[in-house]
């Protein structure tokens, strides 16, 4: 009886770089004070996330913003609670707690360096407005920031901003919305409506906790 001979075909060797690329996640980071979070924030995050096919967009509230025009923000716990209410219905969204947990003044270079070291298979896309792009040259350690591996700037064009930069920026067009957190806080102080400016759950939280009336 003739026996069959099984010939094994050698399998191609998968390079570590290929495995790394297959597992790499694309995550947007949207930093800010979110005092309070509003519908324009949500619109920007959703539009950028879908335009760039990101796996996730994380809202990253700061503990103490490093800007010269320092903003007096309410307690971080309240801002986090409003963020959680605002994003709960969108599976694309999440919250990045690193700056709040660390406390103190937050510099983007330090934050992104830590995130990249902690998550070596993640590609990060930092979302900023065109008005902030105009001032990139003044950012803390900006030259070191743009040289970080797996890091990208995403600029959202804004009316009145130059919307251009000598630094590498991925530009995304988002429908402009003409109000800010400052406008919302001022309207609350004047007893005016903020309906359709913030999610209903956020408006209810503000009312129940008597925020921004002073």
PyMOL CGO cylinders between C-alpha atoms (Angstrom):
from pymol import cmd
from pymol.cgo import CYLINDER

trace = [
    CYLINDER, 0.00, 0.00, 0.00, 1.47, 3.32, -1.06, 0.3, 1, 1, 1, 1, 1, 1,
    CYLINDER, 1.47, 3.32, -1.06, 1.69, 5.88, 1.70, 0.3, 1, 1, 1, 1, 1, 1,
    CYLINDER, 1.69, 5.88, 1.70, 0.91, 9.53, 1.02, 0.3, 1, 1, 1, 1, 1, 1,
    CYLINDER, 0.91, 9.53, 1.02, 3.59, 12.02, 1.78, 0.3, 1, 1, 1, 1, 1, 1,
    CYLINDER, 3.59, 12.02, 1.78, 2.42, 15.27, 3.34, 0.3, 1, 1, 1, 1, 1, 1,
    CYLINDER, 2.42, 15.27, 3.34, 4.48, 18.25, 2.31, 0.3, 1, 1, 1, 1, 1, 1,
    CYLINDER, 4.48, 18.25, 2.31, 4.23, 21.24, 4.64, 0.3, 1, 1, 1, 1, 1, 1,
    CYLINDER, 4.23, 21.24, 4.64, 4.40, 24.63, 2.96, 0.3, 1, 1, 1, 1, 1, 1,
    CYLINDER, 4.40, 24.63, 2.96, 6.48, 27.09, 4.98, 0.3, 1, 1, 1, 1, 1, 1,
    CYLINDER, 6.48, 27.09, 4.98, 4.38, 30.00, 6.24, 0.3, 1, 1, 1, 1, 1, 1,
    CYLINDER, 4.38, 30.00, 6.24, 5.61, 33.54, 5.62, 0.3, 1, 1, 1, 1, 1, 1,
    CYLINDER, 5.61, 33.54, 5.62, 7.10, 35.11, 8.69, 0.3, 1, 1, 1, 1, 1, 1,
    CYLINDER, 7.10, 35.11, 8.69, 5.11, 38.08, 10.01, 0.3, 1, 1, 1, 1, 1, 1,
    CYLINDER, 5.11, 38.08, 10.01, 7.32, 40.98, 10.92, 0.3, 1, 1, 1, 1, 1, 1,
    CYLINDER, 7.32, 40.98, 10.92, 6.80, 42.60, 14.36, 0.3, 1, 1, 1, 1, 1, 1,
    CYLINDER, 6.80, 42.60, 14.36, 6.19, 45.94, 12.63, 0.3, 1, 1, 1, 1, 1, 1,
    CYLINDER, 6.19, 45.94, 12.63, 3.25, 44.42, 10.74, 0.3, 1, 1, 1, 1, 1, 1,
    CYLINDER, 3.25, 44.42, 10.74, 1.68, 43.07, 13.92, 0.3, 1, 1, 1, 1, 1, 1,
    CYLINDER, 1.68, 43.07, 13.92, 2.13, 46.45, 15.58, 0.3, 1, 1, 1, 1, 1, 1,
    CYLINDER, 2.13, 46.45, 15.58, 0.39, 48.29, 12.73, 0.3, 1, 1, 1, 1, 1, 1,
    CYLINDER, 0.39, 48.29, 12.73, -2.53, 45.84, 12.76, 0.3, 1, 1, 1, 1, 1, 1,
    CYLINDER, -2.53, 45.84, 12.76, -3.15, 46.40, 16.45, 0.3, 1, 1, 1, 1, 1, 1,
    CYLINDER, -3.15, 46.40, 16.45, -2.64, 50.17, 16.42, 0.3, 1, 1, 1, 1, 1, 1,
    CYLINDER, -2.64, 50.17, 16.42, -5.64, 52.23, 17.53, 0.3, 1, 1, 1, 1, 1, 1,
    CYLINDER, -5.64, 52.23, 17.53, -6.46, 55.74, 16.31, 0.3, 1, 1, 1, 1, 1, 1,
    CYLINDER, -6.46, 55.74, 16.31, -7.61, 57.92, 19.19, 0.3, 1, 1, 1, 1, 1, 1,
    CYLINDER, -7.61, 57.92, 19.19, -8.58, 61.58, 19.15, 0.3, 1, 1, 1, 1, 1, 1,
    CYLINDER, -8.58, 61.58, 19.15, -7.82, 63.75, 22.18, 0.3, 1, 1, 1, 1, 1, 1,
    CYLINDER, -7.82, 63.75, 22.18, -10.01, 66.83, 22.62, 0.3, 1, 1, 1, 1, 1, 1,
    CYLINDER, -10.01, 66.83, 22.62, -8.66, 68.91, 25.48, 0.3, 1, 1, 1, 1, 1, 1,
    CYLINDER, -8.66, 68.91, 25.48, -10.29, 71.87, 27.18, 0.3, 1, 1, 1, 1, 1, 1,
    CYLINDER, -10.29, 71.87, 27.18, -11.77, 73.23, 30.36, 0.3, 1, 1, 1, 1, 1, 1,
    CYLINDER, -11.77, 73.23, 30.36, -15.33, 72.25, 29.35, 0.3, 1, 1, 1, 1, 1, 1,
    CYLINDER, -15.33, 72.25, 29.35, -16.82, 74.81, 31.69, 0.3, 1, 1, 1, 1, 1, 1,
    CYLINDER, -16.82, 74.81, 31.69, -19.44, 73.66, 30.78, 0.3, 1, 1, 1, 1, 1, 1,
    CYLINDER, -19.44, 73.66, 30.78, -19.33, 71.19, 27.90, 0.3, 1, 1, 1, 1, 1, 1,
    CYLINDER, -19.33, 71.19, 27.90, -21.77, 72.24, 25.17, 0.3, 1, 1, 1, 1, 1, 1,
    CYLINDER, -21.77, 72.24, 25.17, -23.19, 71.08, 21.86, 0.3, 1, 1, 1, 1, 1, 1,
    CYLINDER, -23.19, 71.08, 21.86, -20.46, 72.72, 19.77, 0.3, 1, 1, 1, 1, 1, 1,
    CYLINDER, -20.46, 72.72, 19.77, -17.87, 70.59, 21.59, 0.3, 1, 1, 1, 1, 1, 1,
    CYLINDER, -17.87, 70.59, 21.59, -19.86, 67.46, 20.80, 0.3, 1, 1, 1, 1, 1, 1,
    CYLINDER, -19.86, 67.46, 20.80, -20.29, 68.49, 17.16, 0.3, 1, 1, 1, 1, 1, 1,
    CYLINDER, -20.29, 68.49, 17.16, -16.54, 69.02, 16.70, 0.3, 1, 1, 1, 1, 1, 1,
    CYLINDER, -16.54, 69.02, 16.70, -15.63, 65.71, 18.33, 0.3, 1, 1, 1, 1, 1, 1,
    CYLINDER, -15.63, 65.71, 18.33, -18.17, 63.75, 16.31, 0.3, 1, 1, 1, 1, 1, 1,
    CYLINDER, -18.17, 63.75, 16.31, -17.26, 65.36, 12.97, 0.3, 1, 1, 1, 1, 1, 1,
    CYLINDER, -17.26, 65.36, 12.97, -13.51, 64.87, 13.47, 0.3, 1, 1, 1, 1, 1, 1,
    CYLINDER, -13.51, 64.87, 13.47, -13.96, 61.31, 14.69, 0.3, 1, 1, 1, 1, 1, 1,
    CYLINDER, -13.96, 61.31, 14.69, -15.95, 60.26, 11.64, 0.3, 1, 1, 1, 1, 1, 1,
    CYLINDER, -15.95, 60.26, 11.64, -13.95, 62.29, 9.10, 0.3, 1, 1, 1, 1, 1, 1,
    CYLINDER, -13.95, 62.29, 9.10, -10.66, 60.72, 10.22, 0.3, 1, 1, 1, 1, 1, 1,
    CYLINDER, -10.66, 60.72, 10.22, -12.18, 57.27, 10.96, 0.3, 1, 1, 1, 1, 1, 1,
    CYLINDER, -12.18, 57.27, 10.96, -10.94, 57.36, 14.54, 0.3, 1, 1, 1, 1, 1, 1,
    CYLINDER, -10.94, 57.36, 14.54, -11.63, 54.45, 16.87, 0.3, 1, 1, 1, 1, 1, 1,
    CYLINDER, -11.63, 54.45, 16.87, -12.45, 56.82, 19.72, 0.3, 1, 1, 1, 1, 1, 1,
    CYLINDER, -12.45, 56.82, 19.72, -12.51, 60.50, 20.66, 0.3, 1, 1, 1, 1, 1, 1,
    CYLINDER, -12.51, 60.50, 20.66, -11.63, 61.24, 24.28, 0.3, 1, 1, 1, 1, 1, 1,
    CYLINDER, -11.63, 61.24, 24.28, -12.56, 64.50, 25.98, 0.3, 1, 1, 1, 1, 1, 1,
    CYLINDER, -12.56, 64.50, 25.98, -9.69, 65.54, 28.24, 0.3, 1, 1, 1, 1, 1, 1,
    CYLINDER, -9.69, 65.54, 28.24, -10.62, 68.23, 30.82, 0.3, 1, 1, 1, 1, 1, 1,
    CYLINDER, -10.62, 68.23, 30.82, -7.70, 70.10, 32.34, 0.3, 1, 1, 1, 1, 1, 1,
    CYLINDER, -7.70, 70.10, 32.34, -7.13, 70.63, 36.05, 0.3, 1, 1, 1, 1, 1, 1,
    CYLINDER, -7.13, 70.63, 36.05, -5.48, 74.07, 35.79, 0.3, 1, 1, 1, 1, 1, 1,
    CYLINDER, -5.48, 74.07, 35.79, -5.13, 75.48, 32.26, 0.3, 1, 1, 1, 1, 1, 1,
    CYLINDER, -5.13, 75.48, 32.26, -1.65, 76.98, 31.54, 0.3, 1, 1, 1, 1, 1, 1,
    CYLINDER, -1.65, 76.98, 31.54, -2.96, 79.85, 29.39, 0.3, 1, 1, 1, 1, 1, 1,
    CYLINDER, -2.96, 79.85, 29.39, -2.07, 83.43, 30.17, 0.3, 1, 1, 1, 1, 1, 1,
    CYLINDER, -2.07, 83.43, 30.17, -5.77, 84.37, 30.08, 0.3, 1, 1, 1, 1, 1, 1,
    CYLINDER, -5.77, 84.37, 30.08, -6.49, 82.01, 32.99, 0.3, 1, 1, 1, 1, 1, 1,
    CYLINDER, -6.49, 82.01, 32.99, -10.10, 80.89, 33.22, 0.3, 1, 1, 1, 1, 1, 1,
    CYLINDER, -10.10, 80.89, 33.22, -11.76, 80.47, 36.57, 0.3, 1, 1, 1, 1, 1, 1,
    CYLINDER, -11.76, 80.47, 36.57, -13.32, 77.02, 36.26, 0.3, 1, 1, 1, 1, 1, 1,
    CYLINDER, -13.32, 77.02, 36.26, -15.65, 75.24, 38.62, 0.3, 1, 1, 1, 1, 1, 1,
    CYLINDER, -15.65, 75.24, 38.62, -14.51, 72.09, 40.40, 0.3, 1, 1, 1, 1, 1, 1,
    CYLINDER, -14.51, 72.09, 40.40, -13.19, 69.35, 38.11, 0.3, 1, 1, 1, 1, 1, 1,
    CYLINDER, -13.19, 69.35, 38.11, -15.63, 66.80, 39.55, 0.3, 1, 1, 1, 1, 1, 1,
    CYLINDER, -15.63, 66.80, 39.55, -18.60, 68.85, 38.34, 0.3, 1, 1, 1, 1, 1, 1,
    CYLINDER, -18.60, 68.85, 38.34, -17.07, 69.34, 34.90, 0.3, 1, 1, 1, 1, 1, 1,
    CYLINDER, -17.07, 69.34, 34.90, -16.41, 65.60, 34.66, 0.3, 1, 1, 1, 1, 1, 1,
    CYLINDER, -16.41, 65.60, 34.66, -19.97, 64.80, 35.72, 0.3, 1, 1, 1, 1, 1, 1,
    CYLINDER, -19.97, 64.80, 35.72, -21.37, 67.05, 32.98, 0.3, 1, 1, 1, 1, 1, 1,
    CYLINDER, -21.37, 67.05, 32.98, -19.04, 65.47, 30.41, 0.3, 1, 1, 1, 1, 1, 1,
    CYLINDER, -19.04, 65.47, 30.41, -20.23, 62.00, 31.37, 0.3, 1, 1, 1, 1, 1, 1,
    CYLINDER, -20.23, 62.00, 31.37, -23.84, 63.07, 30.95, 0.3, 1, 1, 1, 1, 1, 1,
    CYLINDER, -23.84, 63.07, 30.95, -23.11, 64.72, 27.60, 0.3, 1, 1, 1, 1, 1, 1,
    CYLINDER, -23.11, 64.72, 27.60, -21.32, 61.78, 25.95, 0.3, 1, 1, 1, 1, 1, 1,
    CYLINDER, -21.32, 61.78, 25.95, -23.27, 58.81, 27.32, 0.3, 1, 1, 1, 1, 1, 1,
    CYLINDER, -23.27, 58.81, 27.32, -25.32, 58.30, 24.13, 0.3, 1, 1, 1, 1, 1, 1,
    CYLINDER, -25.32, 58.30, 24.13, -22.38, 58.30, 21.70, 0.3, 1, 1, 1, 1, 1, 1,
    CYLINDER, -22.38, 58.30, 21.70, -20.24, 55.13, 21.68, 0.3, 1, 1, 1, 1, 1, 1,
    CYLINDER, -20.24, 55.13, 21.68, -17.47, 57.00, 19.85, 0.3, 1, 1, 1, 1, 1, 1,
    CYLINDER, -17.47, 57.00, 19.85, -16.86, 59.22, 22.88, 0.3, 1, 1, 1, 1, 1, 1,
    CYLINDER, -16.86, 59.22, 22.88, -14.93, 58.64, 26.11, 0.3, 1, 1, 1, 1, 1, 1,
    CYLINDER, -14.93, 58.64, 26.11, -13.18, 60.70, 28.79, 0.3, 1, 1, 1, 1, 1, 1,
    CYLINDER, -13.18, 60.70, 28.79, -9.43, 60.93, 29.34, 0.3, 1, 1, 1, 1, 1, 1,
    CYLINDER, -9.43, 60.93, 29.34, -8.80, 61.63, 33.06, 0.3, 1, 1, 1, 1, 1, 1,
    CYLINDER, -8.80, 61.63, 33.06, -5.00, 61.96, 33.02, 0.3, 1, 1, 1, 1, 1, 1,
    CYLINDER, -5.00, 61.96, 33.02, -4.73, 65.75, 33.47, 0.3, 1, 1, 1, 1, 1, 1,
    CYLINDER, -4.73, 65.75, 33.47, -7.44, 65.97, 36.12, 0.3, 1, 1, 1, 1, 1, 1,
    CYLINDER, -7.44, 65.97, 36.12, -5.95, 63.04, 38.03, 0.3, 1, 1, 1, 1, 1, 1,
    CYLINDER, -5.95, 63.04, 38.03, -2.47, 64.57, 37.89, 0.3, 1, 1, 1, 1, 1, 1,
    CYLINDER, -2.47, 64.57, 37.89, -3.68, 68.00, 38.99, 0.3, 1, 1, 1, 1, 1, 1,
    CYLINDER, -3.68, 68.00, 38.99, -1.87, 71.31, 38.68, 0.3, 1, 1, 1, 1, 1, 1,
    CYLINDER, -1.87, 71.31, 38.68, -0.99, 73.09, 35.43, 0.3, 1, 1, 1, 1, 1, 1,
    CYLINDER, -0.99, 73.09, 35.43, -1.25, 70.86, 32.37, 0.3, 1, 1, 1, 1, 1, 1,
    CYLINDER, -1.25, 70.86, 32.37, 1.18, 71.16, 29.46, 0.3, 1, 1, 1, 1, 1, 1,
    CYLINDER, 1.18, 71.16, 29.46, 0.27, 69.28, 26.30, 0.3, 1, 1, 1, 1, 1, 1,
    CYLINDER, 0.27, 69.28, 26.30, 3.82, 68.01, 25.71, 0.3, 1, 1, 1, 1, 1, 1,
    CYLINDER, 3.82, 68.01, 25.71, 4.00, 66.34, 29.12, 0.3, 1, 1, 1, 1, 1, 1,
    CYLINDER, 4.00, 66.34, 29.12, 0.53, 64.86, 28.82, 0.3, 1, 1, 1, 1, 1, 1,
    CYLINDER, 0.53, 64.86, 28.82, 1.00, 63.43, 25.34, 0.3, 1, 1, 1, 1, 1, 1,
    CYLINDER, 1.00, 63.43, 25.34, 4.45, 62.06, 26.15, 0.3, 1, 1, 1, 1, 1, 1,
    CYLINDER, 4.45, 62.06, 26.15, 3.00, 60.12, 29.09, 0.3, 1, 1, 1, 1, 1, 1,
    CYLINDER, 3.00, 60.12, 29.09, 0.04, 58.84, 27.07, 0.3, 1, 1, 1, 1, 1, 1,
    CYLINDER, 0.04, 58.84, 27.07, 2.30, 57.65, 24.24, 0.3, 1, 1, 1, 1, 1, 1,
    CYLINDER, 2.30, 57.65, 24.24, 4.62, 55.88, 26.65, 0.3, 1, 1, 1, 1, 1, 1,
    CYLINDER, 4.62, 55.88, 26.65, 1.69, 54.23, 28.44, 0.3, 1, 1, 1, 1, 1, 1,
    CYLINDER, 1.69, 54.23, 28.44, -0.02, 53.16, 25.20, 0.3, 1, 1, 1, 1, 1, 1,
    CYLINDER, -0.02, 53.16, 25.20, 2.65, 52.12, 22.66, 0.3, 1, 1, 1, 1, 1, 1,
    CYLINDER, 2.65, 52.12, 22.66, 0.11, 50.80, 20.12, 0.3, 1, 1, 1, 1, 1, 1,
    CYLINDER, 0.11, 50.80, 20.12, -2.04, 53.94, 19.99, 0.3, 1, 1, 1, 1, 1, 1,
    CYLINDER, -2.04, 53.94, 19.99, -1.87, 56.72, 17.41, 0.3, 1, 1, 1, 1, 1, 1,
    CYLINDER, -1.87, 56.72, 17.41, -3.01, 60.04, 18.93, 0.3, 1, 1, 1, 1, 1, 1,
    CYLINDER, -3.01, 60.04, 18.93, -4.75, 62.93, 17.16, 0.3, 1, 1, 1, 1, 1, 1,
    CYLINDER, -4.75, 62.93, 17.16, -4.90, 66.13, 19.22, 0.3, 1, 1, 1, 1, 1, 1,
    CYLINDER, -4.90, 66.13, 19.22, -7.95, 68.21, 18.23, 0.3, 1, 1, 1, 1, 1, 1,
    CYLINDER, -7.95, 68.21, 18.23, -7.58, 72.00, 18.47, 0.3, 1, 1, 1, 1, 1, 1,
    CYLINDER, -7.58, 72.00, 18.47, -9.36, 75.01, 16.98, 0.3, 1, 1, 1, 1, 1, 1,
    CYLINDER, -9.36, 75.01, 16.98, -7.89, 77.12, 14.22, 0.3, 1, 1, 1, 1, 1, 1,
    CYLINDER, -7.89, 77.12, 14.22, -7.52, 80.00, 16.68, 0.3, 1, 1, 1, 1, 1, 1,
    CYLINDER, -7.52, 80.00, 16.68, -5.24, 77.82, 18.82, 0.3, 1, 1, 1, 1, 1, 1,
    CYLINDER, -5.24, 77.82, 18.82, -3.26, 76.74, 15.76, 0.3, 1, 1, 1, 1, 1, 1,
    CYLINDER, -3.26, 76.74, 15.76, -2.36, 80.41, 15.28, 0.3, 1, 1, 1, 1, 1, 1,
    CYLINDER, -2.36, 80.41, 15.28, -0.46, 80.31, 18.58, 0.3, 1, 1, 1, 1, 1, 1,
    CYLINDER, -0.46, 80.31, 18.58, 1.31, 76.96, 18.25, 0.3, 1, 1, 1, 1, 1, 1,
    CYLINDER, 1.31, 76.96, 18.25, 4.69, 78.66, 18.10, 0.3, 1, 1, 1, 1, 1, 1,
    CYLINDER, 4.69, 78.66, 18.10, 4.15, 79.82, 21.71, 0.3, 1, 1, 1, 1, 1, 1,
    CYLINDER, 4.15, 79.82, 21.71, 3.22, 76.39, 23.09, 0.3, 1, 1, 1, 1, 1, 1,
    CYLINDER, 3.22, 76.39, 23.09, 5.45, 74.80, 25.71, 0.3, 1, 1, 1, 1, 1, 1,
    CYLINDER, 5.45, 74.80, 25.71, 8.12, 72.65, 23.99, 0.3, 1, 1, 1, 1, 1, 1,
    CYLINDER, 8.12, 72.65, 23.99, 6.23, 72.78, 20.70, 0.3, 1, 1, 1, 1, 1, 1,
    CYLINDER, 6.23, 72.78, 20.70, 9.19, 71.53, 18.64, 0.3, 1, 1, 1, 1, 1, 1,
    CYLINDER, 9.19, 71.53, 18.64, 9.54, 68.48, 20.88, 0.3, 1, 1, 1, 1, 1, 1,
    CYLINDER, 9.54, 68.48, 20.88, 5.77, 67.94, 20.80, 0.3, 1, 1, 1, 1, 1, 1,
    CYLINDER, 5.77, 67.94, 20.80, 5.53, 67.72, 17.00, 0.3, 1, 1, 1, 1, 1, 1,
    CYLINDER, 5.53, 67.72, 17.00, 8.43, 65.26, 16.93, 0.3, 1, 1, 1, 1, 1, 1,
    CYLINDER, 8.43, 65.26, 16.93, 6.72, 62.78, 19.25, 0.3, 1, 1, 1, 1, 1, 1,
    CYLINDER, 6.72, 62.78, 19.25, 6.04, 59.45, 17.50, 0.3, 1, 1, 1, 1, 1, 1,
    CYLINDER, 6.04, 59.45, 17.50, 2.44, 58.55, 16.71, 0.3, 1, 1, 1, 1, 1, 1,
    CYLINDER, 2.44, 58.55, 16.71, 1.29, 62.11, 17.43, 0.3, 1, 1, 1, 1, 1, 1,
    CYLINDER, 1.29, 62.11, 17.43, -0.68, 64.39, 15.10, 0.3, 1, 1, 1, 1, 1, 1,
    CYLINDER, -0.68, 64.39, 15.10, -2.34, 67.81, 15.31, 0.3, 1, 1, 1, 1, 1, 1,
    CYLINDER, -2.34, 67.81, 15.31, -5.89, 68.07, 13.99, 0.3, 1, 1, 1, 1, 1, 1,
    CYLINDER, -5.89, 68.07, 13.99, -6.98, 71.64, 13.29, 0.3, 1, 1, 1, 1, 1, 1,
    CYLINDER, -6.98, 71.64, 13.29, -10.66, 72.63, 13.09, 0.3, 1, 1, 1, 1, 1, 1,
    CYLINDER, -10.66, 72.63, 13.09, -11.02, 75.71, 10.93, 0.3, 1, 1, 1, 1, 1, 1,
    CYLINDER, -11.02, 75.71, 10.93, -12.52, 78.71, 12.72, 0.3, 1, 1, 1, 1, 1, 1,
    CYLINDER, -12.52, 78.71, 12.72, -13.94, 81.95, 11.27, 0.3, 1, 1, 1, 1, 1, 1,
    CYLINDER, -13.94, 81.95, 11.27, -11.55, 84.84, 11.92, 0.3, 1, 1, 1, 1, 1, 1,
    CYLINDER, -11.55, 84.84, 11.92, -8.51, 82.59, 12.47, 0.3, 1, 1, 1, 1, 1, 1,
    CYLINDER, -8.51, 82.59, 12.47, -5.64, 82.30, 9.99, 0.3, 1, 1, 1, 1, 1, 1,
    CYLINDER, -5.64, 82.30, 9.99, -6.25, 78.54, 9.83, 0.3, 1, 1, 1, 1, 1, 1,
    CYLINDER, -6.25, 78.54, 9.83, -2.70, 77.88, 8.63, 0.3, 1, 1, 1, 1, 1, 1,
    CYLINDER, -2.70, 77.88, 8.63, 0.54, 76.85, 10.27, 0.3, 1, 1, 1, 1, 1, 1,
    CYLINDER, 0.54, 76.85, 10.27, 4.19, 76.05, 9.61, 0.3, 1, 1, 1, 1, 1, 1,
    CYLINDER, 4.19, 76.05, 9.61, 3.69, 73.00, 11.83, 0.3, 1, 1, 1, 1, 1, 1,
    CYLINDER, 3.69, 73.00, 11.83, 2.13, 69.79, 10.44, 0.3, 1, 1, 1, 1, 1, 1,
    CYLINDER, 2.13, 69.79, 10.44, -1.64, 69.98, 10.93, 0.3, 1, 1, 1, 1, 1, 1,
    CYLINDER, -1.64, 69.98, 10.93, -4.44, 67.78, 9.59, 0.3, 1, 1, 1, 1, 1, 1,
    CYLINDER, -4.44, 67.78, 9.59, -7.30, 70.15, 8.80, 0.3, 1, 1, 1, 1, 1, 1,
    CYLINDER, -7.30, 70.15, 8.80, -10.97, 69.20, 9.21, 0.3, 1, 1, 1, 1, 1, 1,
    CYLINDER, -10.97, 69.20, 9.21, -13.95, 71.33, 8.23, 0.3, 1, 1, 1, 1, 1, 1,
    CYLINDER, -13.95, 71.33, 8.23, -16.74, 71.44, 10.83, 0.3, 1, 1, 1, 1, 1, 1,
    CYLINDER, -16.74, 71.44, 10.83, -19.96, 73.51, 10.58, 0.3, 1, 1, 1, 1, 1, 1,
    CYLINDER, -19.96, 73.51, 10.58, -19.29, 76.67, 12.64, 0.3, 1, 1, 1, 1, 1, 1,
    CYLINDER, -19.29, 76.67, 12.64, -21.31, 77.26, 15.81, 0.3, 1, 1, 1, 1, 1, 1,
    CYLINDER, -21.31, 77.26, 15.81, -21.29, 80.79, 17.17, 0.3, 1, 1, 1, 1, 1, 1,
    CYLINDER, -21.29, 80.79, 17.17, -21.31, 80.32, 20.94, 0.3, 1, 1, 1, 1, 1, 1,
    CYLINDER, -21.31, 80.32, 20.94, -18.85, 79.30, 23.64, 0.3, 1, 1, 1, 1, 1, 1,
    CYLINDER, -18.85, 79.30, 23.64, -18.77, 78.17, 27.26, 0.3, 1, 1, 1, 1, 1, 1,
    CYLINDER, -18.77, 78.17, 27.26, -18.30, 81.82, 28.25, 0.3, 1, 1, 1, 1, 1, 1,
    CYLINDER, -18.30, 81.82, 28.25, -21.51, 82.76, 26.41, 0.3, 1, 1, 1, 1, 1, 1,
    CYLINDER, -21.51, 82.76, 26.41, -23.39, 79.99, 28.20, 0.3, 1, 1, 1, 1, 1, 1,
    CYLINDER, -23.39, 79.99, 28.20, -22.12, 81.04, 31.65, 0.3, 1, 1, 1, 1, 1, 1,
    CYLINDER, -22.12, 81.04, 31.65, -23.11, 84.66, 30.93, 0.3, 1, 1, 1, 1, 1, 1,
    CYLINDER, -23.11, 84.66, 30.93, -26.59, 83.63, 29.80, 0.3, 1, 1, 1, 1, 1, 1,
    CYLINDER, -26.59, 83.63, 29.80, -27.09, 81.60, 32.97, 0.3, 1, 1, 1, 1, 1, 1,
    CYLINDER, -27.09, 81.60, 32.97, -26.08, 84.58, 35.11, 0.3, 1, 1, 1, 1, 1, 1,
    CYLINDER, -26.08, 84.58, 35.11, -28.59, 86.76, 33.25, 0.3, 1, 1, 1, 1, 1, 1,
    CYLINDER, -28.59, 86.76, 33.25, -31.36, 84.17, 33.61, 0.3, 1, 1, 1, 1, 1, 1,
    CYLINDER, -31.36, 84.17, 33.61, -31.54, 83.49, 29.88, 0.3, 1, 1, 1, 1, 1, 1,
    CYLINDER, -31.54, 83.49, 29.88, -32.27, 80.18, 28.18, 0.3, 1, 1, 1, 1, 1, 1,
    CYLINDER, -32.27, 80.18, 28.18, -29.45, 77.81, 27.21, 0.3, 1, 1, 1, 1, 1, 1,
    CYLINDER, -29.45, 77.81, 27.21, -31.78, 75.33, 25.53, 0.3, 1, 1, 1, 1, 1, 1,
    CYLINDER, -31.78, 75.33, 25.53, -30.23, 73.71, 22.43, 0.3, 1, 1, 1, 1, 1, 1,
    CYLINDER, -30.23, 73.71, 22.43, -26.83, 75.05, 23.49, 0.3, 1, 1, 1, 1, 1, 1,
    CYLINDER, -26.83, 75.05, 23.49, -26.08, 72.20, 25.89, 0.3, 1, 1, 1, 1, 1, 1,
    CYLINDER, -26.08, 72.20, 25.89, -27.50, 68.67, 26.16, 0.3, 1, 1, 1, 1, 1, 1,
    CYLINDER, -27.50, 68.67, 26.16, -30.68, 68.43, 28.23, 0.3, 1, 1, 1, 1, 1, 1,
    CYLINDER, -30.68, 68.43, 28.23, -28.95, 66.33, 30.89, 0.3, 1, 1, 1, 1, 1, 1,
    CYLINDER, -28.95, 66.33, 30.89, -26.21, 68.97, 31.25, 0.3, 1, 1, 1, 1, 1, 1,
    CYLINDER, -26.21, 68.97, 31.25, -28.76, 71.79, 31.54, 0.3, 1, 1, 1, 1, 1, 1,
    CYLINDER, -28.76, 71.79, 31.54, -30.57, 69.82, 34.25, 0.3, 1, 1, 1, 1, 1, 1,
    CYLINDER, -30.57, 69.82, 34.25, -27.31, 69.23, 36.14, 0.3, 1, 1, 1, 1, 1, 1,
    CYLINDER, -27.31, 69.23, 36.14, -26.47, 72.94, 36.01, 0.3, 1, 1, 1, 1, 1, 1,
    CYLINDER, -26.47, 72.94, 36.01, -29.91, 73.84, 37.32, 0.3, 1, 1, 1, 1, 1, 1,
    CYLINDER, -29.91, 73.84, 37.32, -29.95, 71.23, 40.08, 0.3, 1, 1, 1, 1, 1, 1,
    CYLINDER, -29.95, 71.23, 40.08, -26.49, 72.20, 41.33, 0.3, 1, 1, 1, 1, 1, 1,
    CYLINDER, -26.49, 72.20, 41.33, -27.04, 75.98, 40.93, 0.3, 1, 1, 1, 1, 1, 1,
    CYLINDER, -27.04, 75.98, 40.93, -23.89, 76.40, 38.81, 0.3, 1, 1, 1, 1, 1, 1,
    CYLINDER, -23.89, 76.40, 38.81, -22.67, 79.64, 37.22, 0.3, 1, 1, 1, 1, 1, 1,
    CYLINDER, -22.67, 79.64, 37.22, -25.15, 81.92, 38.97, 0.3, 1, 1, 1, 1, 1, 1,
    CYLINDER, -25.15, 81.92, 38.97, -22.53, 83.89, 40.90, 0.3, 1, 1, 1, 1, 1, 1,
]
cmd.load_cgo(trace, "trace")
